[in-house]
Amino acid sequence: MSDSNGVPFTDGKFYEKNFDSKEYLKSFDVYPSSYEGFLPFMLRHLHNTFSSGNLEGKRLIDIGSGPTIYAIISASRCFEEIVLSDIADGNRREIEKWLKNEKGCFNWRPIIQFVCELEGRSRSPEEVERRLRKIVKQVLRCDVLLENPFHPLKVEPVDCVLSSLCLEAACKDQGTYRRVLRSIAALLNPGGVLVLLGVLDQSYYREGKQTFSTLALSQSAIEEMLTDQGFTVKQVETLPATEKQKKSCDGNAFFYLFAQKK
Ligand SMILES: C[S@@+](CC[C@H](N)C(=O)[O-])C[C@H]1O[C@@H](n2cnc3c(N)ncnc32)[C@H](O)[C@@H]1O
């Protein structure tokens, strides 16, 4: 373990042991239009991206999904198959529970409802849930730090990779972040798109009793690394962190980024 800004680096093993899926999900137990913040900001941008009509494809992979599905609700209109993934068993189990509609699974309905409203109610929440449960074909173990994050499985290149709040959590330095972007580029078909959601200039966040390290990166550093790895950055939007959020992290802003592999 190495220190970044005094916070010991929390690696994948630490996440497997200490990341509390239920505690994490508490922050998604909201109706997104009732406040302005991370969730409505990201859901609106995801909606705009995936309703543009320019993005359709066979498969999408979400890397480091945690116990969540919010990031793929809008994308479920455009893709035939979605693969979710995470390093921690507990997170993957939580998603599986929702996919099987098991008793005690997390209730994503208010968030799905919000997305349906963004879509002008062209799909009902029930339809969206049915579709998600049909097209999420796998919830795979992944370690984004491996050259093949799905080792020993070989995953065919896809049309879209999505990742939210994972890369800065998984990487301890910029060299690693660069390598991870290279492995992600290898998962994409030429012309494929990367939708990256994250946080800027953050070295830690707290979740319940745990503190997790994150790699503090500026927007320009992220854009430069993406360009170096053969992406064209098409859109970046940022949202300043609120004082309330700053009580549990030291990040300055959240970002929504859309890039295309050349
Ligand atoms: C802050 S959570 C984000 C979860 C979700 N994507 C979201 O937007 O809410 C960070 C996630 O990254 C995962 N993670 C950390 N290190 C990883 C690694 N090396 N490979 C894959 N996932 C990792 C954690 O298990 C955790 O689920």
The ligand as an SDF file (V2000), in Angstrom:
LIG
                    3D

 27 29  0  0  0  0  0  0  0  0999 V2000
  -17.3660    4.4600   -6.0210 C   0  0  0  0  0  0  0  0  0  0  0  0
  -17.8190    2.8720   -6.5580 S   0  0  0  0  0  0  0  0  0  0  0  0
  -18.7020    3.2340   -8.0600 C   0  0  0  0  0  0  0  0  0  0  0  0
  -19.8060    2.2560   -8.3140 C   0  0  0  0  0  0  0  0  0  0  0  0
  -20.7710    2.6210   -9.4540 C   0  0  0  0  0  0  0  0  0  0  0  0
  -20.1500    2.5200  -10.7450 N   0  0  0  0  0  0  0  0  0  0  0  0
  -21.3790    3.9820   -9.2850 C   0  0  0  0  0  0  0  0  0  0  0  0
  -21.3100    4.7950  -10.2090 O   0  0  0  0  0  0  0  0  0  0  0  0
  -22.0010    4.2560   -8.2560 O   0  0  0  0  0  0  0  0  0  0  0  0
  -16.2740    2.2500   -7.1230 C   0  0  0  0  0  0  0  0  0  0  0  0
  -16.3850    0.8320   -7.6230 C   0  0  0  0  0  0  0  0  0  0  0  0
  -15.1480    0.4360   -8.2280 O   0  0  0  0  0  0  0  0  0  0  0  0
  -14.9400   -0.9330   -7.9210 C   0  0  0  0  0  0  0  0  0  0  0  0
  -13.5010   -1.2290   -8.0670 N   0  0  0  0  0  0  0  0  0  0  0  0
  -12.4780   -0.8060   -7.2840 C   0  0  0  0  0  0  0  0  0  0  0  0
  -11.3130   -1.3090   -7.7470 N   0  0  0  0  0  0  0  0  0  0  0  0
  -11.6170   -2.0480   -8.8530 C   0  0  0  0  0  0  0  0  0  0  0  0
  -10.8510   -2.7970   -9.7620 C   0  0  0  0  0  0  0  0  0  0  0  0
   -9.5100   -2.9050   -9.6440 N   0  0  0  0  0  0  0  0  0  0  0  0
  -11.4820   -3.4190  -10.7820 N   0  0  0  0  0  0  0  0  0  0  0  0
  -12.8350   -3.3160  -10.9130 C   0  0  0  0  0  0  0  0  0  0  0  0
  -13.6250   -2.6320  -10.0710 N   0  0  0  0  0  0  0  0  0  0  0  0
  -13.0180   -1.9940   -9.0510 C   0  0  0  0  0  0  0  0  0  0  0  0
  -15.4290   -1.0730   -6.4960 C   0  0  0  0  0  0  0  0  0  0  0  0
  -15.6980   -2.4060   -6.1200 O   0  0  0  0  0  0  0  0  0  0  0  0
  -16.6680   -0.1850   -6.5060 C   0  0  0  0  0  0  0  0  0  0  0  0
  -17.8090   -0.9150   -6.8300 O   0  0  0  0  0  0  0  0  0  0  0  0
  1  2  1  0
  2  3  1  0
  2 10  1  0
  3  4  1  0
  4  5  1  0
  5  6  1  0
  5  7  1  0
  7  8  2  0
  7  9  1  0
 10 11  1  0
 11 12  1  0
 11 26  1  0
 12 13  1  0
 13 14  1  0
 13 24  1  0
 14 15  1  0
 14 23  1  0
 15 16  2  0
 16 17  1  0
 17 18  1  0
 17 23  2  0
 18 19  1  0
 18 20  2  0
 20 21  1  0
 21 22  2  0
 22 23  1  0
 24 25  1  0
 24 26  1  0
 26 27  1  0
M  CHG  2   2   1   9  -1
M  END
$$$$
